C-alpha cells in the first residue's frame, strides 16, 4: 500500500476533527493542526519550484519552530528525504554533513544560511502563502523519509535512515501505548526535534494524537 506521512497526517487530522485544535504554541502564536498541514502542502509547492525532486535530500538546519515542522512535512509530501541537523554545530561539521548527504536544497535561518548558500525559511514560507497546495507523492512504506546523524562519538557521524513506515510505529508504541497521549494534552520537550527523542516528542506524537506541543 502506498503511503505518504505528510498527507496521511493531514487526512488523519481532518477525519478526527482536529483541524481547529491547537497543534503548536510558538511564543504568542497558536498554530492549529489544519493550519500546519495547509502551510506544509503549500510549502511543498515552493520546494518543487526551488528544484527539489522525489528521492533527493533536503538538509534542514533549523531550531525547534513552526518552520522546522512545515519544512519536514513539505519535504515528505514531495517524496524527498529530510536530513535534520543541529543548527548550532560548528561550520566545519555542517560542511561535513552537507558533503555527506549531498542535499539538493538546504533550509536554514539567520547566519546559518550564509554557511550553506541555501534557502531562508522565512523567505520560503512567505512564498508558500501564495502557492497552491501540492499533491502528495505516494511511496512504498519502506521508502526513506528522513535521515538523522549519530553523535560521532565513535568516529565520523553516520546518517541513519528512517522510513515512512516508522512514524506510525513510533507513535503506536511510545505515544499511544506507553505515554497514552490524548488530544487534550500539551507537551514540552527539552530534547530538540533534530534529535530522535525530540522528533518524537515535538513532531510525531502531537500530529498523530491531535495534541499540542510548546516550541521553544
Protein Blocks (a to p, Z undefined) as FASTA:
>chain_A
ZZdfklmmmmmmmmnopmmpcfbdghjaccdfklmmmmmmmmmmmmmmnopaehiacddd
ddddfklmmmmmmmmmnopacddddfkbcfklmmmmmmmnopabdcdehjllmmnopacf
klmmmmmmmpccdddddddfklcfbdcddehlnoccddddddfklmmmmmmmmmmmmnop
afkbccddfbdfkbmklmmmmmmmmmmnopacddZZ
